[in-house]
Amino acid sequence: MTASEDLPELAGRWRDGVVLKRDVFSTIERGRFRTEAGEVDAVLRRLDGVPWWSRALAQLLFWRERRALAIAGRLGIAPPLLFAGRNVLVRGWIDAVPLHIAKPHGDLNYFRSAKRALRLLHRAGIAHNDLAKEQNWLYADGSAYMIDFQRASRIGRSGARFRVARYEDLRHLLKHKRRYAPGALTAVERRVLARKSFRARLWMATGKKVYYLITRGLNVTDREGRGMRFTREAPAIAARLKSHPLVRDVAIVAFPDRRAGTGLYAFVEGVAADRELHDFLGGATPEHLQVVEALPRDAQGEVRSEILELVAMNQLDLIGPLVKTDADRALVDRIISDRRNLRDRFAF
């Protein structure tokens, strides 16, 4: 059932798009939302499909995000809150890509922007509390934005709890800076990175292990929305496909699927027919399999899985800035034109 059909709170204001993520706490979709100024691109978080046993926690996370977005959105460092009801939240769409896809190596302006955004958030009395995940940082023409405020807290700015939360937000940002612009780290920033707060050390020793145990058992998706199917099934499928004489290479990515939760999409470099490869696999097969003339690669020859993920999710409008040469653009355009996941698509 789609949001446009079964969420009376939206009263016909939502046009369905593509599923971005699904777990036991919510479903997130991209689509179009009608405001007083007209229809705009937007993102919907809905709780109607949440199982009963995770409902209480899902509701708590929902209200945390609603409260934080109402403030952070007005600061220009996060998407604006467009609508919020009991079981649905609609935020604006930012034309940007997640940090783990953008990979802003050496982009110092981006990390200056991120530090400024974090400073504004903290001055408003909000701690994000989940900035270790790269997908919670967006990259838009060198500017930084934050999303996913489900764990955000609003605490008195003079209290010890807020000081610790603020410190951990900064430390997590600096971990990303260390990955993409290590030479730009200052001496002070290096000291921050070297010193975890007591709360962080306690979480690593106790809570994080319990979290992983629970989420793995529940098949909750990871950083790129992959989930345990990607960990358990994808390697075996890839190995089987690579053993076919007409296959040169294989790249499997995960995507949120309306029916399966986490779907697998196999891009196969070779000359075999799709049906032949499906028959060759026999048992476990991906939701989609596409034979391509060549996989997109970077200058070092590594497969550009971030582009393939966007193709699998039909986030086609985000691919353009990631493709730098005419030859690469032509290759990616041919992959896009022959893509298989046409059910979860939307004409933006």
Rosetta blueprint (number, residue, H / E / L):
1 M L
2 T L
3 A H
4 S H
5 E H
6 D H
7 L L
8 P H
9 E H
10 L H
11 A L
12 G L
13 R L
14 W E
15 R E
16 D E
17 G E
18 V E
19 V E
20 L E
21 K E
22 R E
23 D E
24 V L
25 F L
26 S E
27 T E
28 I E
29 E E
30 R E
31 G E
32 R E
33 F E
34 R E
35 T E
36 E L
37 A L
38 G E
39 E E
40 V E
41 D E
42 A E
43 V E
44 L E
45 R E
46 R E
47 L L
48 D L
49 G L
50 V L
51 P L
52 W H
53 W H
54 S H
55 R H
56 A H
57 L H
58 A H
59 Q H
60 L H
61 L H
62 F H
63 W H
64 R H
65 E H
66 R H
67 R H
68 A H
69 L H
70 A H
71 I H
72 A H
73 G H
74 R H
75 L H
76 G L
77 I L
78 A L
79 P L
80 P L
81 L E
82 L E
83 F E
84 A E
85 G L
86 R L
87 N L
88 V E
89 L E
90 V E
91 R E
92 G E
93 W L
94 I L
95 D L
96 A L
97 V E
98 P E
99 L H
100 H H
101 I H
102 A H
103 K L
104 P L
105 H L
106 G L
107 D L
108 L H
109 N H
110 Y H
111 F H
112 R H
113 S H
114 A H
115 K H
116 R H
117 A H
118 L H
119 R H
120 L H
121 L H
122 H H
123 R H
124 A L
125 G L
126 I E
127 A E
128 H L
129 N L
130 D L
131 L L
132 A L
133 K L
134 E H
135 Q H
136 N H
137 W E
138 L E
139 Y E
140 A E
141 D L
142 G L
143 S E
144 A E
145 Y E
146 M E
147 I L
148 D L
149 F L
150 Q L
151 R L
152 A L
153 S E
154 R E
155 I L
156 G L
157 R L
158 S L
159 G L
160 A H
161 R H
162 F H
163 R H
164 V H
165 A H
166 R H
167 Y H
168 E H
169 D H
170 L H
171 R H
172 H H
173 L H
174 L H
175 K H
176 H H
177 K H
178 R H
179 R H
180 Y H
181 A L
182 P H
183 G H
184 A H
185 L L
186 T L
187 A H
188 V H
189 E H
190 R H
191 R H
192 V H
193 L H
194 A H
195 R L
196 K L
197 S L
198 F H
199 R H
200 A H
201 R H
202 L H
203 W H
204 M H
205 A H
206 T H
207 G H
208 K H
209 K H
210 V H
211 Y H
212 Y H
213 L H
214 I H
215 T H
216 R H
217 G H
218 L H
219 N L
220 V L
221 T L
222 D L
223 R L
224 E L
225 G L
226 R L
227 G L
228 M H
229 R H
230 F H
231 T H
232 R H
233 E L
234 A H
235 P H
236 A H
237 I H
238 A H
239 A H
240 R H
241 L H
242 K H
243 S L
244 H L
245 P L
246 L L
247 V E
248 R E
249 D E
250 V E
251 A E
252 I E
253 V E
254 A E
255 F E
256 P E
257 D E
258 R L
259 R L
260 A L
261 G E
262 T E
263 G E
264 L E
265 Y E
266 A E
267 F E
268 V E
269 E E
270 G E
271 V L
272 A L
273 A L
274 D H
275 R H
276 E H
277 L H
278 H H
279 D H
280 F H
281 L H
282 G L
283 G L
284 A L
285 T L
286 P L
287 E L
288 H E
289 L E
290 Q E
291 V E
292 V E
293 E L
294 A L
295 L L
296 P L
297 R E
298 D L
299 A L
300 Q L
301 G L
302 E L
303 V E
304 R L
305 S H
306 E H
307 I H
308 L H
309 E H
310 L H
311 V H
312 A H
313 M L
314 N L
315 Q L
316 L H
317 D H
318 L H
319 I L
320 G H
321 P H
322 L H
323 V L
324 K L
325 T L
326 D H
327 A H
328 D H
329 R H
330 A H
331 L H
332 V H
333 D H
334 R H
335 I H
336 I H
337 S H
338 D L
339 R L
340 R L
341 N L
342 L L
343 R L
344 D L
345 R L
346 F L
347 A L
348 F L
